[in-house]
Amino acid sequence: MIIEHAVQIFAFVILTLMTLGGGLAVVTSRNLFHAALFLILSLAGAMGYYVLLDAGFLAVVQLLIYIGAISILILFSIMLTRGLMMPGQVQRNEQWWIAALVVFLTFVVLVVTMWQTVWPIADTEALRAPNIAIAQLGAALVGPYAIPFEVISALLLVALVGAIVLAREEGNQPARADAETGE
């Protein structure tokens, strides 16, 4: 029992370092592509939290939707829009210190609030997620929740097509106009 608890604490510390380190690297990385990769690392740490909490379904959702779909969409968007940016343009914001000050003040408020709050100690057995079979969830998604599920999938498809249209290279449009006029 003590060894299992120690392993959970060790895993929690590793996941915390992974999540916070990835998040810090996202906001401090000068390369946008590297920042997106660090975002994947941070989201993988959040997925590990779900595994520790014995919420397997949420871990799979985190893996498939956030890491598998949204992060890959971000990476594709970066790769498709790189040609639209000027090569000599510096990716730097001169007002970074304002953001750093806001983050620091938010951190101070959170720490002070955390130390001043009286936290009730609850029975950990009551905090466990209900045991719902994946088959029941699948039946619900094709049964009473089929319409909202399909609407969300159509919305995601429209967002993906819109991102592709917006990320199209601008250089192709004048070539078409020249071909139509014969110039």
Residue frames as a rotation matrix with the C-alpha (Angstrom) as fourth column:
MET 1
0.570 0.822 0.000 0.00
0.822 -0.570 0.000 0.00
0.000 0.000 -1.000 0.00
ILE 2
0.510 -0.459 -0.727 2.81
0.097 -0.809 0.579 2.40
-0.855 -0.366 -0.369 0.89
ILE 3
-0.588 -0.759 0.279 4.75
0.341 0.081 0.937 1.48
-0.734 0.646 0.212 -2.25
GLU 4
-0.147 0.627 0.765 1.66
0.985 0.025 0.169 2.03
0.087 0.778 -0.622 -4.43
HIS 5
0.815 0.432 -0.387 1.14
0.504 -0.857 0.103 5.44
-0.287 -0.279 -0.916 -2.83
ALA 6
0.082 -0.878 -0.471 4.81
0.034 -0.470 0.882 6.34
-0.996 -0.088 -0.009 -3.39
VAL 7
-0.629 -0.266 0.730 4.56
0.681 0.263 0.683 5.31
-0.374 0.927 0.016 -7.05
GLN 8
0.351 0.839 0.416 1.46
0.927 -0.375 -0.027 7.48
0.133 0.395 -0.909 -7.48
ILE 9
0.738 -0.148 -0.658 3.21
0.180 -0.897 0.404 10.46
-0.650 -0.417 -0.636 -5.90
PHE 10
-0.369 -0.929 0.027 6.27
0.190 -0.048 0.981 9.90
-0.910 0.367 0.194 -8.10
ALA 11
-0.412 0.297 0.862 4.05
0.910 0.176 0.375 9.68
-0.041 0.939 -0.343 -11.21
PHE 12
0.698 0.705 -0.123 2.21
0.708 -0.706 -0.027 12.83
-0.106 -0.068 -0.992 -10.15
VAL 13
0.354 -0.658 -0.665 5.49
0.022 -0.705 0.709 14.72
-0.935 -0.266 -0.235 -9.74
ILE 14
-0.651 -0.610 0.452 6.74
0.426 0.199 0.882 13.53
-0.628 0.767 0.130 -13.15
LEU 15
-0.068 0.722 0.689 3.44
0.989 -0.043 0.142 14.46
0.132 0.691 -0.711 -14.82
THR 16
0.772 0.323 -0.547 3.44
0.464 -0.875 0.140 17.85
-0.433 -0.362 -0.825 -13.11
LEU 17
-0.116 -0.899 -0.423 6.98
0.003 -0.426 0.904 18.57
-0.993 0.104 0.052 -14.29
MET 18
-0.658 -0.081 0.749 5.99
0.691 0.331 0.643 17.41
-0.300 0.940 -0.162 -17.77
THR 19
0.315 0.890 0.331 2.86
0.944 -0.329 -0.016 19.57
0.094 0.317 -0.944 -17.87
LEU 20
0.793 -0.022 -0.609 4.37
0.222 -0.921 0.321 22.70
-0.568 -0.390 -0.725 -16.35
GLY 21
-0.267 -0.960 -0.081 7.65
0.133 -0.120 0.984 22.32
-0.954 0.252 0.160 -18.23
GLY 22
-0.475 0.171 0.863 5.83
0.872 0.223 0.436 21.88
-0.118 0.960 -0.255 -21.52
GLY 23
0.626 0.777 0.063 3.59
0.779 -0.626 -0.026 24.86
0.019 0.065 -0.998 -20.79
LEU 24
0.506 -0.538 -0.674 6.56
0.052 -0.761 0.647 27.03
-0.861 -0.362 -0.357 -19.87
ALA 25
-0.573 -0.750 0.331 8.37
0.350 0.141 0.926 25.95
-0.741 0.647 0.181 -23.02
VAL 26
0.057 0.680 0.731 5.27
0.998 -0.018 -0.060 26.82
-0.028 0.733 -0.679 -25.09
VAL 27
0.900 0.423 -0.100 5.26
0.426 -0.905 0.010 30.42
-0.086 -0.051 -0.995 -23.95
THR 28
0.479 -0.783 -0.397 9.03
-0.253 -0.556 0.792 30.92
-0.841 -0.279 -0.464 -24.00
SER 29
-0.059 -0.510 0.858 9.90
0.706 0.586 0.397 29.16
-0.706 0.629 0.325 -27.26
ARG 30
-0.316 -0.136 -0.939 10.94
-0.395 -0.881 0.261 31.46
-0.863 0.453 0.224 -30.08
ASN 31
-0.942 0.000 -0.337 10.11
-0.309 0.395 0.865 28.87
0.133 0.919 -0.372 -32.73
LEU 32
-0.173 0.978 0.120 6.37
-0.981 -0.160 -0.106 28.50
-0.085 -0.136 0.987 -33.28
PHE 33
0.277 0.231 -0.933 6.66
-0.489 0.869 0.070 24.89
0.827 0.437 0.353 -34.46
HIS 34
-0.663 -0.572 -0.482 8.63
0.164 0.518 -0.840 23.94
0.730 -0.636 -0.249 -31.34
ALA 35
-0.778 0.452 0.437 6.00
-0.622 -0.451 -0.640 25.67
-0.092 -0.769 0.632 -29.20
ALA 36
0.248 0.901 -0.356 3.32
-0.917 0.337 0.214 23.47
0.313 0.273 0.910 -30.78
LEU 37
0.007 -0.323 -0.946 5.39
-0.024 0.946 -0.323 20.36
1.000 0.025 -0.001 -30.01
PHE 38
-0.940 -0.339 0.024 5.78
-0.009 -0.046 -0.999 21.48
0.340 -0.940 0.040 -26.40
LEU 39
-0.311 0.914 0.259 2.00
-0.950 -0.306 -0.061 21.95
0.024 -0.265 0.964 -26.28
ILE 40
0.353 0.379 -0.855 1.64
-0.439 0.875 0.207 18.29
0.826 0.302 0.475 -27.19
LEU 41
-0.549 -0.633 -0.546 3.97
0.247 0.502 -0.829 17.42
0.799 -0.590 -0.119 -24.30
SER 42
-0.891 0.245 0.382 1.92
-0.453 -0.514 -0.728 19.50
0.018 -0.822 0.569 -21.90
LEU 43
0.096 0.982 -0.161 -1.35
-0.968 0.130 0.215 17.94
0.232 0.135 0.963 -23.08
ALA 44
0.078 -0.149 -0.986 0.18
-0.077 0.985 -0.155 14.48
0.994 0.088 0.066 -22.68
GLY 45
-0.915 -0.399 -0.056 0.92
0.052 0.021 -0.998 15.37
0.399 -0.917 0.001 -19.05
ALA 46
-0.471 0.830 0.299 -2.71
-0.872 -0.387 -0.301 16.34
-0.134 -0.402 0.906 -18.57
MET 47
0.295 0.531 -0.794 -3.69
-0.630 0.733 0.257 12.99
0.718 0.425 0.551 -20.07
GLY 48
-0.491 -0.573 -0.657 -1.49
0.149 0.687 -0.711 11.32
0.858 -0.447 -0.252 -17.47
TYR 49
-0.847 0.270 0.458 -3.47
-0.531 -0.398 -0.748 13.05
-0.020 -0.877 0.481 -14.73
TYR 50
0.166 0.970 -0.179 -6.63
-0.971 0.193 0.144 11.40
0.174 0.150 0.973 -16.04
VAL 51
0.116 -0.201 -0.973 -4.89
-0.137 0.967 -0.216 8.03
0.984 0.158 0.084 -15.97
LEU 52
-0.870 -0.486 -0.084 -3.86
0.041 0.099 -0.994 8.64
0.491 -0.868 -0.066 -12.34
LEU 53
-0.609 0.718 0.338 -7.43
-0.758 -0.400 -0.515 9.59
-0.235 -0.570 0.788 -11.48
ASP 54
-0.788 0.257 0.560 -8.62
0.258 0.963 -0.079 6.30
-0.559 0.082 -0.825 -12.99
ALA 55
0.333 0.839 -0.430 -10.64
-0.207 -0.380 -0.902 8.13
-0.920 0.389 0.048 -15.63
GLY 56
-0.430 -0.610 0.666 -9.62
0.408 0.527 0.746 6.08
-0.806 0.592 0.022 -18.64
PHE 57
0.316 0.620 0.718 -12.26
0.933 -0.068 -0.352 7.46
-0.170 0.782 -0.600 -20.97
LEU 58
0.940 0.016 -0.340 -11.17
0.014 -1.000 -0.008 11.05
-0.340 0.003 -0.941 -20.35
ALA 59
0.000 -1.000 -0.012 -7.55
-0.192 -0.011 0.981 10.02
-0.981 0.003 -0.192 -20.95
VAL 60
-0.347 -0.072 0.935 -8.50
0.783 0.526 0.331 8.51
-0.516 0.847 -0.127 -24.31
VAL 61
0.720 0.640 0.269 -10.53
0.690 -0.620 -0.373 11.60
-0.072 0.455 -0.888 -25.22
GLN 62
0.651 -0.573 -0.498 -7.55
-0.257 -0.784 0.565 13.80
-0.714 -0.240 -0.658 -24.29
LEU 63
-0.349 -0.839 0.419 -5.31
0.127 0.400 0.908 11.64
-0.929 0.370 -0.033 -26.48
LEU 64
-0.225 0.302 0.927 -7.60
0.926 0.361 0.107 11.47
-0.302 0.882 -0.361 -29.49
ILE 65
0.706 0.638 0.309 -9.09
0.703 -0.683 -0.197 14.96
0.085 0.357 -0.930 -29.54
TYR 66
0.896 -0.329 -0.296 -6.51
-0.193 -0.893 0.407 17.28
-0.399 -0.308 -0.864 -28.03
ILE 67
-0.058 -0.993 0.106 -3.26
-0.287 0.118 0.951 15.52
-0.956 0.025 -0.292 -28.86
GLY 68
-0.393 -0.132 0.910 -4.37
0.607 0.706 0.365 13.65
-0.691 0.695 -0.198 -31.96
ALA 69
0.255 0.615 0.746 -6.63
0.966 -0.194 -0.170 16.17
0.040 0.765 -0.643 -33.66
ILE 70
0.968 0.227 -0.108 -6.23
0.235 -0.969 0.075 19.71
-0.088 -0.098 -0.991 -32.39
SER 71
0.339 -0.916 -0.215 -2.46
-0.141 -0.275 0.951 19.62
-0.930 -0.292 -0.222 -31.96
ILE 72
-0.361 -0.441 0.822 -1.99
0.712 0.440 0.548 18.12
-0.603 0.783 0.155 -35.41
LEU 73
0.551 0.611 0.569 -4.30
0.825 -0.500 -0.262 20.78
0.125 0.614 -0.779 -36.85
ILE 74
0.862 -0.315 -0.397 -2.15
-0.100 -0.874 0.476 23.44
-0.497 -0.370 -0.785 -35.19
LEU 75
-0.118 -0.966 0.229 1.02
0.121 0.215 0.969 21.87
-0.986 0.141 0.091 -36.63
PHE 76
-0.137 0.132 0.982 -0.50
0.966 0.236 0.103 21.70
-0.218 0.963 -0.160 -40.13
SER 77
0.866 0.494 0.081 -1.64
0.500 -0.852 -0.153 25.32
-0.006 0.173 -0.985 -39.85
ILE 78
0.507 -0.765 -0.396 1.86
-0.202 -0.552 0.809 26.39
-0.838 -0.330 -0.435 -38.92
MET 79
-0.388 -0.712 0.585 3.38
0.407 0.437 0.802 24.46
-0.827 0.549 0.120 -41.81
LEU 80
0.076 0.502 0.862 0.83
0.996 0.008 -0.092 25.76
-0.053 0.865 -0.499 -44.33
THR 81
0.925 0.370 0.091 1.07
0.373 -0.928 -0.017 29.41
0.078 0.049 -0.996 -43.30
ARG 82
0.241 -0.912 -0.332 4.87
0.566 -0.146 0.811 29.66
-0.788 -0.383 0.481 -43.01
GLY 83
-0.441 -0.439 0.783 5.10
0.897 -0.193 0.397 30.91
-0.023 0.878 0.479 -46.59
LEU 84
0.484 0.714 0.506 2.67
0.690 -0.667 0.281 33.76
0.538 0.213 -0.816 -45.85
MET 85
0.817 -0.239 -0.525 4.98
0.318 -0.573 0.755 35.29
-0.482 -0.784 -0.392 -43.28
MET 86
0.783 -0.622 -0.033 7.84
-0.448 -0.526 -0.723 37.50
0.432 0.581 -0.690 -44.31
PRO 87
0.553 -0.590 -0.588 11.13
0.534 0.793 -0.293 35.62
0.639 -0.153 0.754 -43.88
GLY 88
-0.485 -0.833 0.267 12.90
0.344 -0.463 -0.817 38.55
0.804 -0.304 0.511 -42.22
GLN 89
0.217 0.677 0.703 10.07
-0.469 -0.559 0.683 39.29
0.856 -0.478 0.197 -39.80
VAL 90
-0.846 -0.532 0.020 11.00
-0.228 0.328 -0.917 38.78
0.481 -0.780 -0.399 -36.17
GLN 91
0.105 0.885 -0.454 8.47
0.261 0.416 0.871 36.77
0.959 -0.210 -0.188 -34.16
ARG 92
-0.652 -0.386 -0.653 8.71
0.730 -0.086 -0.678 38.90
0.205 -0.919 0.338 -31.04
ASN 93
0.489 0.813 0.315 6.31
0.554 -0.569 0.608 41.01
0.674 -0.123 -0.729 -29.07
GLU 94
-0.475 -0.739 0.478 7.77
0.137 -0.599 -0.789 44.03
0.869 -0.309 0.386 -27.30
GLN 95
-0.025 0.553 0.833 5.07
-0.839 -0.465 0.284 43.96
0.544 -0.692 0.475 -24.62
TRP 96
0.008 -0.029 -1.000 6.10
0.152 0.988 -0.028 40.60
0.988 -0.151 0.012 -23.17
TRP 97
-0.899 -0.430 -0.084 6.78
0.152 -0.127 -0.980 42.18
0.411 -0.894 0.180 -19.78
ILE 98
-0.413 0.833 0.368 3.10
-0.895 -0.446 0.005 43.12
0.168 -0.327 0.930 -19.38
ALA 99
0.442 0.555 -0.705 2.10
-0.455 0.816 0.357 39.49
0.773 0.164 0.613 -19.89
ALA 100
-0.323 -0.645 -0.692 4.81
0.366 0.589 -0.720 38.34
0.873 -0.486 0.046 -17.46
LEU 101
-0.911 0.019 0.412 3.55
-0.345 -0.583 -0.736 40.82
0.226 -0.812 0.538 -14.83
VAL 102
0.037 0.998 0.048 -0.06
-0.950 0.020 0.312 39.66
0.311 -0.057 0.949 -15.24
VAL 103
0.342 0.024 -0.939 1.00
-0.052 0.999 0.007 36.01
0.938 0.046 0.343 -14.96
PHE 104
-0.685 -0.672 -0.281 3.06
0.274 0.120 -0.954 36.72
0.675 -0.731 0.102 -11.84
LEU 105
-0.724 0.474 0.501 0.23
-0.683 -0.596 -0.423 38.65
0.098 -0.648 0.755 -10.15
THR 106
0.339 0.853 -0.397 -2.24
-0.754 0.499 0.428 35.88
0.563 0.155 0.812 -11.01
PHE 107
-0.011 -0.449 -0.893 0.16
0.242 0.866 -0.438 33.34
0.970 -0.221 0.099 -9.52
VAL 108
-0.922 -0.341 0.183 0.47
-0.058 -0.345 -0.937 35.40
0.382 -0.875 0.298 -6.32
VAL 109
-0.271 0.905 0.327 -3.33
-0.950 -0.306 0.059 35.68
0.153 -0.295 0.943 -6.01
LEU 110
0.448 0.442 -0.777 -3.73
-0.408 0.874 0.263 31.93
0.795 0.199 0.572 -6.51
VAL 111
-0.382 -0.665 -0.641 -1.06
0.347 0.540 -0.767 31.06
0.857 -0.515 0.025 -3.94
VAL 112
-0.901 0.092 0.423 -2.51
-0.398 -0.564 -0.724 33.46
0.172 -0.821 0.545 -1.34
THR 113
0.074 0.997 -0.026 -6.01
-0.950 0.078 0.304 32.10
0.305 0.002 0.952 -1.97
MET 114
0.261 -0.030 -0.965 -4.76
-0.084 0.995 -0.054 28.53
0.962 0.095 0.257 -1.68
TRP 115
-0.695 -0.622 -0.362 -3.04
0.309 0.196 -0.931 29.19
0.649 -0.758 0.056 1.66
GLN 116
-0.839 0.394 0.376 -5.99
-0.545 -0.619 -0.566 31.08
0.010 -0.680 0.733 3.15
THR 117
0.086 0.910 -0.406 -8.64
-0.790 0.310 0.529 28.52
0.607 0.276 0.745 2.15
VAL 118
-0.348 -0.076 0.935 -9.62
-0.737 0.638 -0.222 25.83
-0.579 -0.766 -0.278 4.63
TRP 119
-0.350 0.137 -0.927 -9.66
-0.771 0.520 0.368 22.65
0.533 0.843 -0.076 2.57
PRO 120
0.439 0.539 0.719 -11.95
-0.834 0.542 0.103 19.89
-0.334 -0.645 0.687 3.84
ILE 121
-0.756 -0.652 -0.055 -10.42
-0.641 0.722 0.259 16.44
-0.128 0.231 -0.964 3.86
ALA 122
0.310 0.932 -0.187 -12.83
-0.948 0.288 -0.137 14.11
-0.074 0.220 0.973 2.12
ASP 123
0.216 -0.125 0.968 -13.05
-0.140 0.977 0.158 10.38
-0.966 -0.170 0.194 1.85
THR 124
-0.576 -0.542 -0.612 -11.15
-0.654 -0.144 0.743 9.41
-0.491 0.828 -0.272 -1.30
GLU 125
-0.787 0.342 0.514 -13.57
0.460 0.880 0.120 6.57
-0.411 0.331 -0.849 -2.01
ALA 126
0.257 0.939 -0.230 -16.37
0.524 -0.335 -0.783 9.09
-0.812 0.080 -0.578 -2.56
LEU 127
0.150 -0.273 -0.950 -14.23
-0.541 -0.827 0.152 10.92
-0.828 0.491 -0.272 -5.14
ARG 128
-0.710 -0.435 0.554 -13.86
0.147 0.677 0.721 7.94
-0.689 0.593 -0.417 -7.48
ALA 129
-0.617 0.465 -0.634 -15.48
-0.786 -0.391 0.478 8.23
-0.026 0.794 0.608 -10.89
PRO 130
0.316 0.784 0.534 -18.58
-0.637 0.592 -0.494 6.12
-0.704 -0.184 0.686 -11.43
ASN 131
-0.667 -0.561 0.491 -17.89
-0.101 0.720 0.687 2.85
-0.738 0.408 -0.537 -13.20
ILE 132
0.489 0.789 -0.372 -19.55
-0.482 -0.111 -0.869 3.33
-0.727 0.604 0.326 -16.59
ALA 133
0.048 -0.445 0.894 -18.81
0.541 0.764 0.351 0.84
-0.839 0.467 0.278 -19.33
ILE 134
-0.737 -0.388 -0.554 -17.52
-0.256 -0.598 0.760 2.12
-0.626 0.701 0.341 -22.63
ALA 135
-0.815 0.498 0.296 -20.25
0.557 0.530 0.639 0.07
0.161 0.686 -0.709 -24.33
GLN 136
0.124 0.883 -0.452 -22.91
0.905 -0.287 -0.313 2.14
-0.407 -0.371 -0.835 -22.52
LEU 137
-0.108 -0.241 -0.964 -21.23
-0.031 -0.969 0.246 5.34
-0.994 0.057 0.097 -23.67
GLY 138
-0.962 -0.270 -0.043 -21.05
-0.069 0.089 0.994 4.08
-0.265 0.959 -0.104 -27.26
ALA 139
-0.461 0.870 0.176 -24.72
0.882 0.427 0.198 3.11
0.097 0.247 -0.964 -27.17
ALA 140
0.232 0.529 -0.816 -25.59
0.602 -0.737 -0.307 6.60
-0.764 -0.420 -0.490 -25.89
LEU 141
-0.464 -0.496 -0.734 -23.60
-0.224 -0.736 0.639 8.24
-0.857 0.461 0.230 -28.71
VAL 142
-0.984 0.157 -0.083 -25.47
-0.043 0.241 0.970 6.32
0.172 0.958 -0.230 -31.40
GLY 143
-0.352 0.904 -0.244 -28.79
0.928 0.371 0.036 6.45
0.123 -0.214 -0.969 -29.55
PRO 144
0.590 0.736 -0.331 -30.22
0.782 -0.623 0.009 9.54
-0.199 -0.264 -0.944 -27.89
TYR 145
0.399 -0.506 -0.765 -27.10
-0.027 -0.840 0.541 11.66
-0.917 -0.195 -0.349 -28.47
ALA 146
-0.004 -0.403 0.915 -26.57
0.878 0.436 0.196 10.80
-0.478 0.804 0.352 -32.15
ILE 147
0.682 0.335 0.650 -27.76
0.651 -0.683 -0.332 14.18
0.333 0.650 -0.684 -33.47
PRO 148
0.916 -0.395 -0.072 -25.53
-0.312 -0.813 0.493 16.35
-0.253 -0.429 -0.867 -31.21
PHE 149
0.198 -0.875 0.442 -22.60
0.200 0.478 0.855 14.02
-0.960 -0.081 0.270 -31.95
GLU 150
0.086 -0.107 0.991 -23.08
0.981 0.184 -0.065 14.43
-0.175 0.977 0.121 -35.71
VAL 151
0.921 0.256 0.293 -23.57
0.306 -0.942 -0.137 18.21
0.241 0.216 -0.946 -35.42
ILE 152
0.665 -0.741 -0.092 -20.27
-0.308 -0.384 0.870 18.51
-0.680 -0.551 -0.484 -33.55
SER 153
-0.052 -0.708 0.704 -18.50
0.561 0.563 0.607 16.36
-0.826 0.427 0.368 -36.14
ALA 154
0.418 0.257 0.871 -19.91
0.891 -0.305 -0.337 18.53
0.179 0.917 -0.357 -38.97
LEU 155
0.998 -0.062 -0.017 -18.81
-0.054 -0.958 0.282 21.67
-0.033 -0.280 -0.959 -37.12
LEU 156
0.310 -0.942 0.125 -15.29
-0.081 0.104 0.991 20.31
-0.947 -0.318 -0.044 -36.75
LEU 157
-0.002 -0.263 0.965 -15.24
0.898 0.425 0.117 19.42
-0.441 0.866 0.235 -40.45
VAL 158
0.774 0.336 0.537 -16.31
0.549 -0.778 -0.305 22.94
0.316 0.531 -0.786 -41.41
ALA 159
0.848 -0.514 -0.133 -13.62
-0.285 -0.652 0.702 24.39
-0.448 -0.557 -0.699 -39.13
LEU 160
0.050 -0.859 0.510 -10.98
0.331 0.496 0.803 22.17
-0.942 0.129 0.308 -40.74
VAL 161
0.169 0.073 0.983 -12.03
0.986 0.000 -0.169 23.11
-0.012 0.997 -0.072 -44.28
GLY 162
0.960 0.209 0.187 -12.10
0.208 -0.978 0.024 26.78
0.188 0.016 -0.982 -43.27
ALA 163
0.560 -0.824 -0.089 -8.59
-0.173 -0.222 0.960 26.53
-0.810 -0.522 -0.267 -41.83
ILE 164
-0.111 -0.594 0.797 -7.34
0.737 0.489 0.467 24.96
-0.667 0.639 0.383 -45.06
VAL 165
0.505 0.361 0.784 -8.97
0.817 -0.493 -0.299 27.68
0.279 0.791 -0.544 -47.17
LEU 166
0.992 -0.121 -0.021 -7.49
-0.104 -0.918 0.384 30.42
-0.066 -0.378 -0.923 -44.98
ALA 167
0.368 -0.917 0.156 -4.06
-0.101 0.128 0.987 28.81
-0.925 -0.378 -0.045 -44.99
ARG 168
0.670 -0.084 0.738 -3.90
0.710 0.362 -0.604 28.56
-0.217 0.928 0.303 -48.77
GLU 169
-0.393 -0.897 -0.202 -0.90
0.739 -0.439 0.512 30.27
-0.547 0.052 0.835 -50.27
GLU 170
0.402 0.523 -0.752 -1.61
0.057 -0.833 -0.550 33.79
-0.914 0.178 -0.364 -51.49
GLY 171
-0.486 -0.730 -0.480 0.85
-0.452 -0.260 0.854 33.37
-0.748 0.632 -0.203 -54.37
ASN 172
-0.728 0.224 0.648 -1.49
0.547 0.760 0.352 31.04
-0.413 0.611 -0.675 -56.28
GLN 173
0.250 0.950 -0.188 -4.29
0.610 -0.305 -0.732 33.56
-0.752 0.068 -0.655 -56.72
PRO 174
0.215 -0.160 -0.963 -2.47
-0.533 -0.846 0.021 36.13
-0.818 0.509 -0.267 -58.96
ALA 175
-0.835 -0.546 0.066 -1.25
-0.267 0.508 0.819 33.30
-0.481 0.666 -0.570 -61.21
ARG 176
-0.385 0.787 0.482 -4.85
0.789 0.552 -0.270 32.25
-0.479 0.276 -0.833 -61.85
ALA 177
0.494 0.571 -0.656 -5.87
0.193 -0.807 -0.558 35.84
-0.848 0.149 -0.509 -62.61
ASP 178
-0.238 -0.665 -0.708 -3.01
-0.664 -0.421 0.618 36.15
-0.709 0.617 -0.342 -65.13
ALA 179
-0.892 -0.086 0.443 -3.99
0.181 0.832 0.524 32.86
-0.414 0.548 -0.727 -66.78
GLU 180
0.011 0.986 0.167 -7.61
0.771 0.098 -0.629 33.98
-0.637 0.135 -0.759 -67.18
THR 181
0.606 0.207 -0.768 -6.72
-0.143 -0.921 -0.361 37.33
-0.782 0.329 -0.529 -68.75
GLY 182
0.839 -0.313 0.445 -4.07
0.543 0.447 -0.711 35.80
0.023 0.838 0.545 -71.01
GLU 183
0.798 -0.565 0.209 -1.29
-0.533 -0.824 -0.192 38.09
0.280 0.042 -0.959 -69.79
